[in-house]
Amino acid sequence: MLSQIRTFVGSPWLDALLPLSLLGLALERSEDPAGMVWLLALWCGLKFASRLPAQPAYGVLIGVLMVSLSAVLHPLSVSSPADLILVLLAFAAGLQQSGSQWRIALWMLLCGVLVSLPFIAWDRSNGNLALIPLEALREALPEQAVRIQKITINRSGYLFGLFSLIGYGLARKESCPRLAWLAAAGGALAYLLAFATGSRAAAAFPLVAVLLCELCWRHRLWVARRSGWLASLVLVLALAFNLLLYVPLSPLANRNPSDAGRASVAQCFVRESLRSGADLFSGSGFDRRSDRCLAITAAIPGRDRGIPHAHNAFLQVLADQGVLTLTLLIVVLWCSLQRLLAGLVGADGAIAFVGLACLLFMVSSSLVESTLIKTSLQQVVSGYLLAIAWRRSSGSPQGGSQAPELAASTDSHTIDP
């Protein structure tokens, strides 16, 4: 009996709890319903329990999960400590999974598109319809934007964007034609829903991620040998794009009143973070900068107030946790990008392809949205997908992400977990 319980707890099919957590929306209508949180906590706890005999440290993580659970169920602020803790716990749950385990996990995550359909709600007008050139098609489509029940349209778009990339990656790499078509259908449905949310990021960034991943895949041997500096280039370009979005007098920051309002909020977060040297390094605590900038910046057009967060995940981390935590975040992103780029030529290159697409989408979304605030499913899915970079590769017995023939050429660029 005990062995059967261990088999179930360690089964990759346990990831079915992730899409099923959306069923918690049927029990309570809020951004973070208790039913969803309990299923996500059950998934994470069972993941840790399966590794407890081999790694006693996972018992500590179970304790962290239990201590954090009340803060997740009853958050006292917009940006709470539990937000990033859930990301880290989900990341730990996915560490060192094999390529075959990740394949099943990705299929389970893709099922989230179907589970979300009964919980679709209609909200404000869908601004993305203006991007469709055919007037007849625009008029035939619903004018209202969609979202997952009370989850905001931007956060719903973020989830659908990730699901669309998972579907595309599985369709692109599945050897079975029927499964490939099934994944393509799921990914296409997810992208249509992402577009229907009205989120510009959810509509544009999946396309950018797919384009970049296809380029990397076509030249994967060249990319793998230069994975270190390519990862640096991606982050530098992301920073440059970020500055263009928010620095004063930038044309991208002043395209319309809404963009100008978001830029003013971002500028406020930087100014407030620089006011104290100690707070700059350690952070000012949760929501102190958010409340201050909400009070002193102008209301956004179409809203009766400003934005209660930085609208940028990096600036939110800088304000709440400080520059040291922000530096760690950037280092983790660099390491993950480098490992995924190097892993494109490994035995599990197809899994690395999906992980790279999702990571590029997450980084891009983080530049224009505080993507990990409030919604637990976003936090868990994001942290879990980040762990793809640290999978147990079939081509590297030590758990690295490179193919054996590239180990020597890329060793100087690789940082082990």
Secondary structure, DSSP 8 states (H G I E B T S, - for coil): -HHHHHHHHT-GGGGGHHHHGGGGGGT--SSS-HHHHHHHHHHHHHHHHHHTTT-THHHHHHHHHHHHHHHHHS-SSSS-HHHHHHHHHHHHHHTT-BHHHHHHHHHHHHTHHHHHGGGEEEEEE-GGGGG-S-HHHHHHS-SEEEEETTS-HHHHHHHHHHHHHHHHHHHHH-SSHHHHHHHHHHHHHHHHHHHHTT-HHHHHHHHHHHHHHHHHHHTHHHHHHTHHHHHHHHHHHHHHHHHHHHSTT-GGGGSSHHHHHHHHHHHHHHHHHTT-HHHHHH---TTHHHHHHHHHS---TTSSS--SS-SSHHHHHHHHHHHHHHHHHHHHHHHHHHHHHHHTTSTTHHHHHHHHHHHHHHHHHHTTS-TTSS-HHHHHHHHHHHGGGG-B-TT-TTS-SS-GGGHHHHGGG----
